[in-house]
Amino acid sequence: MSKVFYVPGQTSIIDYAREIAPNLWASRCRMLMLPELRVCHPGVVLGDEEAFLIAQEAALGTQPQEITEARYDYALTRLPVLDFAADGKTYSFKLEKCEVGNLTRIYALCNGRYWAFLGLATLTHQMIVERITMSATGTVFADRQPRGSPPH
């Protein structure tokens, strides 16, 4: 995953980072380093993109909620769909437009029940089904743990 500059608690990154010397990072677009970025963006940190996305979803994402078949069908047939997946027993799709940051509305049909939630646009069908299964049983999401290093 890439390194990014961001302010914790905000919904978008400031810029991707590029390493300009060993352990020395600058913003990709304007070549500003961390002290320079702090002038315009107090509290900015350098961190892993994956950690940022997981924190963004933890702060702004929602738990899967059961919905009606009509609401599911309306979203599938009348709204722009980014991704549709099926494995023969379960179906899921994501809307094209992100509602906040990198989070989009996700819909699924699992075990004859219809679901929707706000989640990362990069979630796989398998992760979506796992979340719905865990939500139906009251389990906390296990896939929200960052695999990269913490922000520094």
C-alpha positions in Angstrom: 0.0 0.0 0.0 1.0 3.6 -0.6 1.9 6.2 2.0 -0.4 9.2 2.3 -0.6 12.5 4.1 -3.9 13.1 6.0 -5.4 14.8 9.0 -6.8 12.1 11.4 -10.6 12.5 11.6 -11.0 14.1 8.2 -12.6 12.2 5.3 -10.0 12.5 2.6 -6.3 12.4 2.1 -4.3 15.5 1.4 -2.0 13.8 -1.1 -0.1 10.6 -1.7 3.5 10.6 -0.5 6.7 9.8 -2.4 10.0 8.9 -0.8 12.6 11.5 -1.9 15.4 10.1 0.2 15.7 7.3 2.7 12.8 7.8 5.2 12.2 11.3 3.9 8.7 11.9 2.3 7.1 14.6 0.3 3.7 15.1 -1.2 3.3 13.8 -4.8 1.7 16.9 -6.3 3.5 19.8 -4.7 6.6 18.2 -3.3 5.8 19.6 0.2 7.3 17.8 3.2 5.5 17.3 6.5 6.5 20.5 8.3 5.4 22.5 5.2 2.1 20.6 5.0 1.4 21.4 8.7 1.2 25.2 7.8 -2.0 24.6 5.7 -3.1 21.4 7.4 -2.5 21.4 11.2 -2.3 17.9 12.6 -1.3 16.3 9.3 0.4 12.9 9.6 2.1 10.5 7.2 0.6 7.0 7.3 -0.3 4.0 5.3 -3.2 4.3 2.9 -4.8 1.1 4.1 -4.7 2.3 7.7 -6.3 5.6 6.7 -9.1 3.8 4.8 -9.8 1.5 7.7 -10.0 4.4 10.1 -12.2 6.3 7.7 -14.6 3.4 7.5 -14.5 2.8 11.2 -15.5 6.5 11.8 -18.1 6.8 9.0 -19.2 3.4 7.9 -22.4 1.7 9.1 -23.4 -1.8 10.2 -25.4 -3.8 7.7 -29.1 -3.3 8.1 -31.9 -5.4 6.8 -33.9 -3.7 4.0 -36.9 -4.5 1.8 -36.7 -6.3 -1.5 -38.2 -3.1 -3.1 -35.3 -0.9 -1.8 -32.7 -3.5 -3.0 -34.4 -3.7 -6.5 -34.7 0.1 -6.8 -30.9 0.5 -6.1 -30.0 -2.2 -8.5 -32.2 -1.1 -11.4 -32.3 2.7 -11.0 -28.9 3.8 -9.6 -25.5 3.6 -11.2 -23.8 0.4 -10.0 -20.0 0.2 -9.7 -19.6 -3.5 -9.1 -21.9 -6.6 -9.1 -20.8 -10.0 -7.7 -22.5 -13.3 -7.2 -21.5 -16.8 -6.2 -24.7 -18.6 -6.9 -26.1 -18.3 -3.3 -25.3 -14.6 -2.5 -25.3 -11.4 -4.5 -23.8 -8.0 -3.8 -23.3 -4.7 -5.5 -21.9 -1.3 -4.8 -23.2 2.0 -5.9 -20.9 4.0 -8.2 -21.0 7.3 -6.2 -19.1 7.5 -2.9 -21.3 9.1 -0.2 -18.3 10.3 1.9 -14.6 9.8 1.3 -14.1 6.3 -0.1 -17.3 4.9 1.3 -20.2 3.9 -0.9 -23.6 2.3 -0.3 -23.4 -1.5 -0.5 -26.4 -3.8 -1.1 -26.5 -7.6 -0.7 -28.9 -10.6 -0.8 -27.8 -13.3 1.6 -29.9 -16.2 2.9 -33.0 -14.8 1.4 -32.7 -11.5 3.2 -31.8 -8.1 1.7 -29.1 -5.8 3.3 -27.5 -2.4 2.9 -24.7 -0.6 4.6 -22.1 2.2 4.0 -18.6 0.7 3.5 -15.4 0.9 1.5 -15.8 0.7 -2.2 -12.9 -1.7 -2.2 -14.6 -4.5 -0.2 -14.8 -7.8 -2.0 -18.0 -9.8 -2.3 -16.6 -12.3 0.2 -15.9 -9.5 2.7 -19.4 -8.1 2.2 -21.1 -11.5 2.8 -18.9 -12.1 5.9 -19.9 -8.7 7.3 -23.6 -9.4 6.8 -23.2 -12.8 8.4 -21.4 -11.4 11.4 -23.9 -8.5 11.7 -26.8 -11.0 11.7 -25.2 -12.8 14.6 -24.1 -9.7 16.4 -20.3 -10.2 15.8 -17.9 -7.3 15.4 -16.2 -6.9 12.0 -12.8 -8.6 12.0 -11.7 -7.2 8.6 -11.4 -3.6 9.9 -7.9 -4.2 11.4 -5.1 -2.5 9.6 -2.4 -4.8 8.2 0.1 -2.0 7.6 2.2 0.0 10.1 0.5 2.7 12.2 0.7 6.4 11.1 3.8 8.2 12.0 
